[in-house]
């Protein structure tokens, strides 16, 4: 769990073991780290343009893009974001189907 300051508020960011493994195996640590910082700064402020294409997928479920082909899936709860999955479009669709 890592705490980030976004303006005047603190946001907790958790990375699941699955998420860390996927990112490490894909060798996208730097790309994902930069994206996480942008998400924390822009999340909850729908008028801030971050270029991340944050999109709501369900009640507390969101996705954002690190680039054209890769997406990060996370849950948003009061004061915190939990990142659980990363992958391309097809991998994300399979992950979402398995959560239903």
C-alpha positions in Angstrom: 0.0 0.0 0.0 1.3 3.4 -1.0 -0.1 6.8 -0.1 -0.1 9.6 -2.6 -1.0 13.2 -2.1 -3.4 14.6 -4.6 -4.0 18.2 -4.0 -5.1 18.4 -0.3 -6.2 14.8 0.0 -4.3 11.5 0.5 -5.1 8.6 -1.7 -4.1 5.0 -0.8 -3.0 2.9 -3.8 -2.8 -0.9 -3.5 -1.3 -3.2 -6.0 -2.5 -6.8 -5.9 0.0 -9.6 -6.2 -1.5 -10.5 -9.6 -1.1 -6.9 -10.8 2.5 -6.7 -9.7 3.3 -10.1 -11.4 1.7 -9.1 -14.7 3.5 -5.7 -14.8 6.9 -7.3 -13.9 6.6 -10.1 -16.5 5.6 -7.6 -19.2 8.5 -5.3 -18.2 6.3 -2.3 -18.0 7.2 -1.0 -14.5 8.2 2.5 -15.6 5.2 3.0 -17.8 2.8 1.7 -15.1 4.4 3.8 -12.4 4.1 7.0 -14.4 0.4 6.1 -15.2 -0.4 5.4 -11.5 0.8 8.9 -10.6 -1.3 10.5 -13.3 -4.4 8.4 -12.3 -4.0 9.5 -8.6 -3.7 13.2 -9.7 -6.7 13.0 -12.1 -9.1 10.5 -10.4 -12.2 12.2 -9.0 -11.7 15.2 -11.2 -13.6 14.4 -14.4 -12.7 17.8 -16.0 -9.0 17.3 -15.7 -7.6 16.0 -19.0 -4.9 13.4 -18.3 -5.1 11.5 -21.6 -5.5 8.3 -19.6 -9.0 7.5 -20.8 -10.3 6.6 -17.4 -13.5 4.7 -18.0 -16.1 3.3 -15.5 -16.8 -0.4 -16.1 -19.0 -1.1 -13.1 -20.1 0.1 -9.7 -16.5 0.6 -8.3 -14.6 -0.8 -11.3 -12.5 1.3 -13.7 -9.9 1.0 -16.4 -7.3 3.4 -17.7 -4.8 3.2 -20.5 -1.0 3.3 -20.2 -0.7 3.6 -24.0 -2.8 2.5 -27.0 -2.7 -1.2 -26.3 -2.4 -1.7 -22.5 -5.0 -1.1 -19.8 -5.0 -1.1 -16.0 -8.0 -2.3 -14.1 -8.7 -1.0 -10.7 -11.4 -0.6 -8.0 -12.1 2.7 -6.4 -13.2 2.9 -2.8 -13.4 5.9 -0.5 -9.9 7.1 -0.1 -8.2 4.4 -2.1 -7.6 2.7 -5.4 -6.9 -1.1 -5.7 -5.2 -2.1 -9.0 -5.8 -5.8 -9.7 -5.2 -6.5 -13.4 -3.3 -5.2 -16.5 -3.3 -6.3 -20.1 -4.4 -5.7 -23.6 -8.1 -5.5 -24.8 -8.6 -9.3 -25.0 -7.0 -10.0 -21.7 -9.1 -7.4 -20.0 -12.3 -8.8 -21.5 -11.4 -12.3 -20.3 -10.6 -10.9 -16.8 -13.9 -9.0 -16.7 -15.9 -12.1 -17.8 -14.2 -14.1 -15.0 -15.3 -11.6 -12.4 -19.0 -11.9 -13.3 
